Amino acid sequence: MKYKVPFVNYPLQYHNLEKEIDAAIKDVLNRGDLLLRSDVEEFEKNLASFVGVKYAIGVNSGTDALIFALKAAGIGLGDEVISVSHTFVASIASIIHIGAKPILVDVKEDFLIDVDEVEKVITPKTKAILPVHLNGRVCEMEKLMAIAKKHNLIVIEDAAQALGAKFNGKGAGSFGLAGTFSFYPAKILGAFGDAGAVATDDEKVAEKIRLLRNHGQKPPEVVCYGFTSRLDNLQAAILNVKFKYLLEWIERKREIAKIYNQGLANISQVKLPPAPDADPRYFDVYQNYVLKAQKRDELYAFLKEKGVETLIKDPIAVHHQPNLGLSHFKLPYTEELAKEVISLPIYPELTQEQIDYVMNCVREFYAP
Ligand SMILES: Cc1ncc(COP(=O)(O)O)c(C=O)c1O
């Protein structure tokens, strides 16, 4: 189906940068630099300085970034890690994959971890907290870091959706021992395939992740068992081109969020995300623009009919997925959100006409 307003538009972004991207790809191919070459190094430098940390290590996905960060932090079998269910399943899967136990708490009005719930579930087995900066907004990190310090817990931030977001001026991914990022194509900085990275100030963690992504090799030694999980050099070259536009894209997304917030403000059946200037502590990047909407499924169908593609990411809360063994958690607000959240298109290339059209359609649905 051809949408008037698609949810993402990969070809359009490519065509806008076609010359630069084609040149970067050709350059890499002509050099034959495919793995762990200068483009990866350049990207890692760019990323570390953008996030505000000493080291960034490129890996093949945001999921491996999480697994490696947890492993490098020494978390493993039998340890409890506190996180949320209102997230992409990868956040929780990473805890499972290292042999630890996810302890899930509810989220607050802004869809992020309810920090006040965290202390209630700490036990002698708790080793870490894994906050998720969902939708491009940073969790209440100062409060969370204070709890972590009080209880001697490690913090690994899932910042897959929050590159460039800040809390009190500090970048997502720079608060805890490590922060992880995804460059999945739909992310604000998206590769042409899978890609991810870990950001950290800790030299030992950085070194361990470099080993884990490349089978533990430090020639002639194999220091530990590892994985094939390098960030492709070609993807890094593409990301280096896109990096130049990141701040511009973030600003445009914030602008679109503001327009949506103003244009949809009077619809009582819909709860909007916080506006970009609503609280000076937060600098949100609106990876997703998520509404909590009454009659959500009907709205989705109506918008589809009108040619507006939206996304209902997790209609079943992750802890209610029958195959994951997490159904013992009772998380009322998370469960409510699974029934009510819907994401509108939000990417820098959207035109004013498209934005107006989306808003008109939403208004029309609620006030026919
Ligand atoms: C919150 C969150 N965590 C983790 C991930 C995993 O990243 P990836 O898809 O690159 O493995 C994603 C990805 O899309 C995500 O949104």
The ligand as an ORCA input file, in Angstrom:
! r2SCAN-3c Opt
* xyz 0 1
  C      14.693      0.417     23.568
  C      15.464     -0.485     22.664
  N      16.400     -1.290     23.181
  C      17.137     -2.096     22.416
  C      16.972     -2.134     21.053
  C      17.764     -3.093     20.239
  O      18.476     -2.524     19.213
  P      18.774     -3.340     17.868
  O      17.503     -3.471     17.114
  O      19.788     -2.499     17.159
  O      19.345     -4.664     18.286
  C      16.017     -1.307     20.462
  C      15.808     -1.314     19.046
  O      15.397     -1.183     18.175
  C      15.243     -0.459     21.289
  O      14.312      0.346     20.762
*
